[in-house]
Amino acid sequence: MRDYDEILTEVYQGLKASGQDGVRLDEDTELVGDLGLDSVQVMEMLLEVEDRFGISIPINILADVVTIRDLAVQIRRLTGD
């Protein structure tokens, strides 16, 4: 069972692997505002998250995912951990 901190660590690793070097990542980092991800990059990141965690992210929750914290909370909720 993954706890929140493990999920957060995996999210950080995924973002670093996708070329977000030099950007300080923390729970309050905004995916679009701070990381400068465009819509295609956001969708690619979400597909990677779905594969990594074995989940399907419903489109209707995307409006609530602004920060890394928001993403980690939703992943935890969707994985049932």
N, C-alpha and C positions, 0 to 999 in steps of 0.2 A: 504494500500500500504506500503510495507516494504522499508525502505531506506537502504543505504549501511551499516550504523552503526548497524541497527537492524540485518541485515543478518550476519555481522561480529560477533556480540554477539552470535547469534545462532550457528555459526560455532565453536566459542570458546567453548560453552557449550557442543556441540557434541563431540569435541575432548577431553575435560576433562572427559566426561562421558565414553569415550572409553578407559580410562586408561592412559591418558597422564599426570598423576600427576607428579609434580616436574619439569616439563618442562615449562619454561617461554614462553607463547604464545603471539606473536604480529604479525602484518601484514607481517613482513619479515621472519617469521619462515617457514623454508622449510619442506614440508610434509614428504619427504623421508630423506633428509640430516640431519635435526635437530631432527625430531621426530622418525627417524629410522623405519618408516613404511615399511613393505615389500609389495610385489605386492598383496598378498591376503588381507592384512590389508587396502591397498589403495582401492581395489575394494569394500570391506565391508563398508568403510567410504563413498565411492561414492554412494553406494546403500542406505545408511542411509540418505545422503544428498538428493537424489532423492525423497525418501519417505517424509522427513521432509518438503521439499519445493514444492512437487508436480510437479517435473520437470523430464525430461529425459536428461541426459548429453551425448551428442554425443562423441563417441570415438575419433574423429579427433581433439577435443580441449584439450584432456588430455596432450599432449606434451607441451602445453602452461600453464599448471597448475603446478607450482613449489612451490609457497608460499601460505600462507593463504590468502593474498591479491588477488592473481590470482584466487583462488577458489571463494572468495566472489564476485569478479568482474564478473566472469562467471555466478554465480548463479543469480546475479542481472540482467544480460543481458537475461538469459533464463527465468526468471520470468516476464520479461517485466516491472519491477519496475524502 
